Every structure is written in structure tokens, then in C-alpha cells.
Amino acid sequence: MLGDELVPYAHPGEDSPKVRYLRVALAALAALAARGDLKPETVRRAAARYGLDP
């Protein structure tokens, strides 16, 4: 069991490529959702482009 302290973690920094990628990906998802195109098959195709299994 963890104590009362917070679990330490590393953050790559706001300007890191990983954080920039996540911000762009979230913006793209928001755009898809806004136009009503956030369907399961759309998410699967997008994830497959990055080698992910949603």
C-alpha cells in the first residue's frame, strides 16, 4: 500500500514531441466528435495508423 505521499512520475515537458503529439491527437478527436464522425470504425482506422489496438 502506498503511503500518503504522491507517486512520483516523469513529465516530458510541455514542448516535448510526445506532448505536442497528444495535443494534436486530442484536437483531431475533438474535431471528429464536433462533426459527428467519431464512430468506432473511424477510431479503429486512426489507431491502426499508429500501430495501436483500441
C-alpha positions in Angstrom: 0.0 0.0 0.0 1.2 3.5 -0.8 1.7 6.0 1.9 0.2 9.5 2.0 2.8 10.7 -0.5 2.1 11.2 -4.1 3.5 8.7 -6.5 6.3 10.3 -8.4 6.1 10.4 -12.2 8.1 12.0 -15.0 6.6 14.6 -17.4 8.5 15.0 -20.7 7.8 18.8 -20.7 5.1 20.9 -22.4 7.2 21.4 -25.6 8.2 17.8 -26.0 7.3 15.9 -29.1 5.2 13.5 -27.1 3.1 16.2 -25.5 2.7 18.0 -28.8 1.5 14.8 -30.5 -1.0 14.2 -27.7 -2.4 17.7 -28.1 -2.7 17.4 -31.9 -4.4 13.9 -31.5 -6.9 15.3 -28.9 -7.7 18.2 -31.1 -8.3 15.9 -34.1 -10.6 13.7 -31.9 -12.5 16.8 -30.8 -12.9 17.9 -34.4 -14.2 14.4 -35.4 -16.6 14.5 -32.5 -17.8 18.0 -33.4 -18.7 17.0 -36.9 -20.4 13.7 -35.7 -17.8 11.4 -37.3 -16.5 9.8 -34.1 -17.6 6.3 -35.0 -15.9 3.1 -33.8 -14.6 2.3 -37.3 -13.1 5.8 -37.5 -11.3 5.4 -34.2 -10.1 1.9 -35.2 -8.7 3.2 -38.6 -6.9 6.1 -36.9 -5.5 3.8 -34.2 -4.3 1.3 -36.7 -2.3 4.0 -38.5 -0.2 4.3 -35.3 0.0 0.6 -34.6 -2.4 0.8 -31.7 -5.2 -1.6 -30.7 -8.1 0.5 -29.3 
